[in-house]
Amino acid sequence: MKKTIEPGERFGEVKAPASKSVCHRLLILTAFGERSTVIDTGEISADISATIACLEAMGAQIIKEDNFVRITPIKGMPEGVVHLNCGESGSTLRFLLPMVGVIGADAVFHLDGRLSKRPVAPLINELKCNGMSIEVNENTIFCRGKLKQGNYTIPGNLSSQYISALLMALPLLNGDSNLSITGSVQSEPYIELSMELLKYAGIKIYKTGRDYVINGSQRPKLPESIAAEGDYSSAAFFLCAGALSQKGIKVGNLNKNSVQGDREIIAVLKRMGADIEQKSDTVTARRGRLTGTVIDAAQIPDLVPVLSAVAALSDGETRIVNAERLRFKESDRLSTTRKMLSALGADIVELQDGLVIHGKEHLKGGLTESFGDHRIAMAAAVTAIGCENAVIIDNAEAVGKSYPGFWWDFQSLGREKR
C-alpha cells in the first residue's frame, strides 16, 4: 500500500494508543496468574495479536471484544506440540521462550520476516543451561523440557528483553533463583517497567546492584480490570510532528509519572528547542528554534527514526551515537533511516554505530520506502511536514505492527498548506 502525505505543518489533538510494551507484559502476567483479568488494550496491533495467539495456544482462554481482552489463566501443560506463531514480534518470542519452560511444554516458535535474524542466543543458551532443550532452525525454534530454579546470568548490552523475560518467568518456578546481569545495560527503563508491573501484580523481587533475588512459587495477581497506559513510543511521532509546527499538537493519555523509557522524547525535544507543555495526562509540542544536538540512543533506540526526521529539519548538526543495536530491529534502522531521509532530500551520513545529520530548512519530498518497518513509515510521515512536495510512502501498511490507527490519527490533524 502506498500512502501520500501532503506537505505542510500539522495541528490538533490525538490520543496516544495503549503501550505495546505494557500490553505484552500484562497479557503474559495474567495468563500465568491467579485469576481472570480484563485488560483495556485499545486497538490491537500485530505484535499484540501475536502474543494473544501464542498464549491461547499455550492454554489461556482469551475473549476479545472491542478494545478489551479477557484472559483466563493457563491451567496445566497443553497436550502435544504447541505451535506459537510470533509473526515479527521480538517481544513475543523473547518473553515466551522461558514461559514454555515454566509449564514444560513441547513448543515450536514460528518466526516471520527478520525475526530470525534478531539476537536471541544469549537467552536460549541460559535456558539450555537450566533444564530446557532448544533447537534453532532457520525460521523455527523447537523447545522442550522444564525450566529449573537456580542461578542465571545474562548480558545486559544486547536486549533488555532477556532480563524482563526471566524476571517474569523465574518467580513461577518452585524454588528460589538468582539473576545476575553482566556488562552495560541497554534500554534499562524497559526493565524498570517490568519490575513495576511485577510489583503491581504482587510479585516480590529483590534487587542488589546487578543481581536480582527471586523467590519461587509466586503467581501474579492483577486486578480484575486494568487499562494499559498510553504509549510514549507511539506518541513520539505526534510530539515530533508538533515540534515542526507553529500551532502544535496535543497528545493525550500519557502518564506523567510513567517509567517508559521513551518518555525521554520530551527532554530531547526540549533540548533541541521545541516548546513543550505538559499538563496532567497531556503533552503539547510546538515549534521553537530547533537546533541540532547529540542524542545518545543507548536507552531510547526506538526514537531514532523520528528524531532523525526532526534533526533533518533543524539548524546545525545532530549526531546520534550508541545506536548500533538498531541494525537488529525490524529493519537495519541505521541504514533504513538514512535511506528514507536521503530519498526525501536530507543530508545524512550513516556510521557504524550512529548517524550524522545536517539540518535543512526544507526537504524536497518524493517517494520513499518503509522497508517493512513501522517506525520508518511513521517517521516518513512526520518528515513530510517540512517537505516542499508530497511524500509517498511505499509499504505504508507496516504501521500495523505497533500502531494500526496511525494513518487515521495522522490524517485527523489539521494541515497548514505550504
KANORKA-V290731 format. One record per backbone hydrogen bond with DSSP energy under -1.0 kcal/mol. NH is the residue of the N-H (numbers start at 1). CO is the residue of the C=O. If there is no record, write none. Layout:
[[NH & CO] [NH & CO]]
This chain:
[[3 & 393] [5 & 391] [11 & 414] [12 & 248] [14 & 250] [16 & 252] [19 & 229] [23 & 19] [24 & 20] [25 & 21] [26 & 22] [27 & 23] [28 & 24] [29 & 25] [30 & 26] [31 & 27] [32 & 28] [33 & 30] [34 & 220] [37 & 71] [38 & 224] [39 & 69] [40 & 226] [41 & 39] [41 & 67] [42 & 67] [46 & 400] [47 & 401] [49 & 45] [50 & 46] [51 & 47] [52 & 48] [53 & 49] [54 & 50] [55 & 51] [56 & 52] [57 & 53] [58 & 54] [59 & 56] [60 & 55] [61 & 72] [63 & 70] [65 & 68] [68 & 65] [69 & 39] [70 & 63] [71 & 37] [72 & 61] [74 & 31] [82 & 106] [84 & 108] [86 & 110] [89 & 86] [93 & 89] [94 & 90] [95 & 91] [96 & 92] [97 & 93] [100 & 96] [102 & 98] [103 & 99] [105 & 100] [107 & 143] [108 & 82] [109 & 141] [110 & 84] [111 & 139] [112 & 87] [115 & 112] [117 & 114] [118 & 115] [124 & 120] [125 & 121] [126 & 122] [127 & 123] [128 & 124] [129 & 125] [132 & 127] [133 & 144] [135 & 142] [137 & 140] [141 & 109] [142 & 135] [143 & 107] [144 & 133] [147 & 101] [148 & 130] [152 & 178] [154 & 180] [156 & 182] [162 & 159] [164 & 160] [165 & 161] [166 & 162] [167 & 163] [168 & 164] [169 & 165] [170 & 166] [172 & 169] [173 & 170] [177 & 214] [178 & 150] [179 & 212] [180 & 152] [181 & 210] [182 & 154] [186 & 156] [187 & 298] [190 & 187] [191 & 188] [192 & 188] [193 & 189] [194 & 190] [195 & 191] [196 & 192] [197 & 193] [198 & 194] [199 & 195] [200 & 196] [201 & 197] [202 & 199] [203 & 198] [206 & 213] [208 & 211] [211 & 208] [212 & 179] [213 & 206] [214 & 177] [217 & 173] [218 & 171] [221 & 201] [226 & 38] [228 & 40] [231 & 17] [235 & 231] [236 & 232] [237 & 234] [239 & 235] [240 & 236] [241 & 237] [242 & 238] [243 & 239] [245 & 242] [249 & 285] [250 & 12] [251 & 283] [252 & 14] [254 & 281] [258 & 255] [263 & 260] [264 & 261] [265 & 262] [266 & 263] [268 & 264] [269 & 265] [270 & 266] [271 & 267] [272 & 268] [273 & 270] [274 & 269] [275 & 286] [277 & 284] [279 & 282] [282 & 279] [283 & 251] [284 & 277] [285 & 249] [286 & 275] [287 & 245] [290 & 288] [291 & 272] [292 & 315] [295 & 319] [297 & 321] [303 & 300] [304 & 301] [307 & 303] [308 & 304] [309 & 305] [310 & 306] [311 & 307] [312 & 308] [313 & 310] [314 & 311] [315 & 290] [318 & 357] [319 & 293] [320 & 355] [321 & 295] [323 & 353] [326 & 323] [327 & 324] [328 & 325] [329 & 326] [329 & 331] [333 & 326] [333 & 331] [336 & 332] [337 & 333] [338 & 334] [339 & 335] [340 & 336] [341 & 337] [342 & 338] [343 & 339] [345 & 342] [346 & 341] [349 & 356] [351 & 354] [355 & 320] [356 & 349] [357 & 318] [358 & 347] [359 & 316] [360 & 312] [363 & 386] [365 & 344] [366 & 390] [368 & 392] [370 & 394] [373 & 370] [377 & 373] [378 & 374] [379 & 375] [380 & 376] [381 & 377] [382 & 378] [383 & 379] [384 & 380] [385 & 382] [386 & 383] [387 & 384] [388 & 363] [391 & 5] [392 & 366] [393 & 3] [394 & 368] [396 & 1] [398 & 395] [399 & 396] [400 & 397] [401 & 398] [402 & 399] [403 & 399] [406 & 403] [409 & 405] [410 & 406] [411 & 407] [413 & 410] [414 & 11] [416 & 9]]
